[in-house]
């Protein structure tokens, strides 16, 4: 539906009257802030922003839009790389005010509003030494990360975020407010856990909590370019076989000129960063991680011990708002010498600038390439719709910039890098997708789960109301904008 300016004002006045919550229109105070998302490359102007406070508000706004043929988008944390939370001339349903966090200690669960960021959950859980395994940046939205699978520092020990979901309250296309769980609407529950952006608007999640296994000790070392291949060769053996309470992260980048903590000869030059995150008694950390740091001559070393909630906030500045991004993600079953050579070659060809925080050398860095170790033991994904989560290796190709003129060569670089790694690729993480895709993309991402996902889509969203997710799972999928 395309609205002319006079009719748009009349129609949107009707929306304001139809819902029992605030509606922010273009020109209103707060509109420009609320339409912004994490990826600064996304600059879109919704027709209206509905600031829902209850699941009923969501249902009312959704039915109003569906009845008038007006497209709908949903914003939780707004972290999605493709910017699917906002679209020109659509109505944005903003769930940010659904931000309650309530623990049921007897049941071992926590109820989380769909507008929460993970920092809200981590800080609330901190006094009880509890957590929900999630991502690695505190301002990531709970809903978006969970609906795409979710993995972070605790993944090797406790699995993906969706492994801990007990139930999801969701508003589906016909306005019904449903509970999806193993017992209620089980097919919808299965689909929401991995491809959830296509099936409705989540308003609340219930997660099983885990007891934190002690403090997090982060060890990091930087090495010169000459050590890269040897370190990556050792990492491919050691990383997936490390103890479950140790995560290993390797990143390739060009050292910023302002990193005076490293010798002058290495500033502005290619380097490799190795970081491990150990949960448990800090006294046990050296023996558990030492082997990963014995394969080069370090030019910088650091060691920090902190609570999990602090770790979850530790790199928020590195991944701050206001930077533009185009990322490609690959799951890998192995890391051959050929793949390592490709990684080094394309990392060195990066055309961007260092955009890391100047305050300190964080253990997580904006960089051209990062790879983290999963586990050799295959993850059982039969109870969810995820694809690839739990592979032995997960790698991210990251193009990041501040000014529009920097974009084109960086996007071309990321696409070329991704293409070069295609022979080694074993899937992609849907939450790190920078471009919404069509049916062919959906089939490539979800593989043998695709047909089942389409069947669930046909039952709960036959008119494809939720067509602005990361991939289109409708029967007549076409290329998305």
Secondary structure, 3 states (H helix, E strand, C coil): CCCCHHHHHHHHHHHHHHCCCEEEECCCCCHHHHCCCCCCCCCCCCCEEEECCCHHHHHHHHHHHHHHCCCEEEECCCCCCCCCCCCCCCEEEECCCCCCEEEECCCCEEEEECCCEHHHHHHHHHCCCEECCCCCCCCCEHHHHHHCCCCCCCHHHHCCHHHHEEEEEEECCCCCEEEEECCCCHHHHHHHHHHHHHCCEEEEEEEECEECCCEEEEEEEEEEHHHHHHHHHHHHHHHHHCCCCEEEEEEEEECCCCCCCCCHHHCCCEEEEEEEEEEECHHHHHHHHHHHHCCCCEEEEEEEEECHHHHHHCCCCCCCCCCEEEEEEEEECCCCHHHHHHHHHHHHCCCCCCCCCCCCCCCCCCCCEEEEECCCCCCCCCCCCCCCCCCCEEEEEEEEECCHHHHHHHHHHHHHHHHHHHHHECCCCHHHCCCCECHHHHHHHHHHHHHHHHHHHHHHCCCCCCCCCCECCCCCCCCCC
